[in-house]
Amino acid sequence: MRSILGGLLAAALLVGCGGGNEGGDEVPSPEGEVSAQAICESQYVIKYYDKTYTTVLGTMQCACGADPVFTGTLTPYPKRYNQGTCP
């Protein structure tokens, strides 16, 4: 019984004392934000599909010596299609 009351008291203190990160300095990044800092070392296309892999929702194209180019929506369902190697 004491452990239950202790747990409830701890939870109430966290909520009452601002246990969340409401005024913190940490700034969350927007969902889906991608930062590409690498230069492509081969040629390929990654297509991002819906859950059933029937509809393409986004792509990432990579060409030799260039930055990756993103279009559409990036999903957790990618397929990579190799198009060649760099000279």
N, C-alpha and C positions, 0 to 999 in steps of 0.2 A: 504494500500500500504506500509506503514511504517513497519507493522508487518512482511510482506513478505520479505522486504529487510533486516530487523533485523534478521530474521531466516536464510536467506542466508548468511549474514555476520557471524553469530555465527557458522554455519556449515563450512564456509571457514576457520575460525580461528581454529576450532578443527582439521581440516585436515592439515592445514598449520603448526600448532604448535605441531603436534604429538599427537593428541587426542587419538590415539590407544595405545595399550600396546606393542609396538615393542621392547623396551629396558628394560621392567620391570623385576622384580625378579620372578614373578609368572611363574611357569613351569606347562603347562597343562599336565594332565595325558593322556597316550595313550588311544585311544578309545577301549572299551571292557575290560579294565583292571579291575580285580576284586580282592579285598583283603578280604580273609576269615580269621578272627581271632577267630571265635567261634568254640567250639568243639560240634559235633553233639550230640543231646540229644534223638534222635529217628532214626529209619532206614527208609529212603525214597530215591526215585529217582525223580529228576525233569528233565523232557525232554523239550528241547527248540525247538519249531517248526517254520516252515515258516509261513507266513501270513495266509495260508489256513488250517493250522494244519494237513497237509498231509505228510510232510517230516520232520524227526528229524534232526536238525542241530547241536545239542549239548546236553550234559547231565551234571548234577551235582548229584553225589552219596554221600549219607551220611550214615555212620555206627556208631553205638554207641561208644562214647568215642574217635572218630577219627576226623581228619580235613575233611572238604568237599573236594571232588575230582571233578574238572571241566575238561571236555573234549569237544572239538569242539567249536562251536560258541554259545554264549549266545544271545538270541533274546528277544524281548518284548512279546513273545508268549509262556509262560511256562505252563506245566501241571504237577502237583505233584502226585506221586504214592506212597502211604504209604506202607511200608513193615513190620512194627512191632514197638514195643516199646522196650526201653532198660530195662534190668533187674535192 
